[in-house]
Amino acid sequence: MLKIENYIGGELTAPISEKYLDNFNPAVGEVYSLIPDSDERDVEFAVEAAGKAFPIWSKMSAETRHDYLMRIVRLIERDLDLLAEAESVDNGKPKSLAKAVDIPRAVSNFKFYATAAMHFSSEAHETVGQAINYTLRQPLGVVGCISPWNLPLYLFTWKIAPALAAGCCVVAKPSEITPMTAYLLSKLCIEAGLPEGVLNIVHGLGAKAGSAIVAHKNVKAISFTGGTKTGQDIARIAAPMFKKLSLELGGKNPNIIFADCNYEEMLKTTVLSSFSNQGQICLCGSRIFVERPLYERFKTDFVERVSQLKIGDPLESETNVGAVVSKSHLEKVLSYVDLAREENGKILLGGKIAKLEGRCKHGYFIEPTIIENLAFDCRTNQEEIFGAVVSIQPFDTETEVLRYANSTEYGLSATVWTENLSRAHRVAEKLESGIIWINCWLLRDLRTPFGGMKQSGVGREGGFEALKFFTEEKNVCIKIN
Ligand code: NAD
């Protein structure tokens, strides 16, 4: 069986413990590879290697760093199909989705930050008649990047690329649930000739390898994407050490549909924003609020459209809904369907395990689920499910729907459907979410600030924000008289 290896100091290495964890293919429900069960000793080596590489990497010109990152880009592009298949097997998502979204986005992340570093500049402030101040932005040193399982290579590279571009050296940990494409990336980094120690990838459990990265005194910053509870655990360790922290956490996003919307566009997009990647995208809209005059029409059409989605083998091109990432996640999602029933929810569609034939007969599949008749403040509508489960609910006024939308402790993203421009601005201004889409969903421009409010996180990724995060600002004041 394939043994995934750590990537430390430019080499692929076994964990010091020589222990491995099982890695499942969720579509077939079987172990298909082994993951290093790394611990603080592996992290120590990785931090050391990164520390050694830092003086050279940080002093290279932005253009030289750009050239290295672009070599990695070309290799990811070359291996697009292979990486998409690996992502699909590891995560359960349809290969077509990995090929259209996950892997191309990994390419874009590296391209975007390879070039951004060359355009990154700092300010000068003239204190007229007295002094000139200028800002130095210096790479922090060794930084930690920790990512989740839902968009594995996509989110892993979203952190690593700006860190490397800014001149930092990285110790990164992908999710132990989906380690494969990070492993394949480490091989591509070796092929690209990335200098040893610049990027180190340590595989293993969050509570062991992950927390060792967070607690290491020589790791200057942590860029983390994952659950809110894990974000709290990380902050508890990192905050007293005064590490820089970027935390991209959970969500419970509202999708607000006004009766004057472009109906067909809204319907088509709402199917995607609800169920893409089996609902396992932090930006999926899981609470759908529909203005009352449109409610019954929407309900009928939405149930009809969603029932047409094909649940199937993720490797087949016509599959729309693949497997859920793990058995325990499947159980978690189904437990919320049970909770919804207890909370008087009416299951309009789905709510059960989907049984497949053949190769996938033991895989983890759930029917896309639509629930109505839930109170806006019940647990099903307040807690993050992170699966293919949405609730629909009518509303009468803007004030009422804003109250519903803003009622959760999360504030990641929101979608609004209306053709009324003034209303769109008004509602966007009042929504407590870091990202608001009007008449669209997941339309991304990598220059924009990305992140959440409230329990959805601290800090913003994207654009120059990420380069600023991975650098320390220093003001130099020169007296001129
Ligand atoms: P998770 O918090 O369980 O794990 C995320 C990563 O953190 C994994 O690599 C894990 O090994 C590591 N980890 C776990 N415990 C740790 C610890 N104590 N110290 C250091 N590292 C630790 O999250 P998950 O289940 O992998 O991902 C799902 C969550 O991620 C959802 O809540 C989802 O909303 C969130 N998410 C947020 C965004 C965003 O941009 N805001 C994007 C994607 C996913």
Boltz pocket constraint, residues with backbone or C-beta under 6 A from the ligand:
constraints:
  - pocket:
      binder: B
      contacts: [[A, 146], [A, 147], [A, 148], [A, 149], [A, 150], [A, 151], [A, 155], [A, 173], [A, 174], [A, 175], [A, 176], [A, 204], [A, 205], [A, 206], [A, 207], [A, 209], [A, 210], [A, 211], [A, 212], [A, 214], [A, 225], [A, 226], [A, 227], [A, 228], [A, 230], [A, 231], [A, 233], [A, 234], [A, 248], [A, 249], [A, 250], [A, 251], [A, 281], [A, 282], [A, 384], [A, 386], [A, 412], [A, 452], [A, 456], [A, 457]]
      max_distance: 6.0
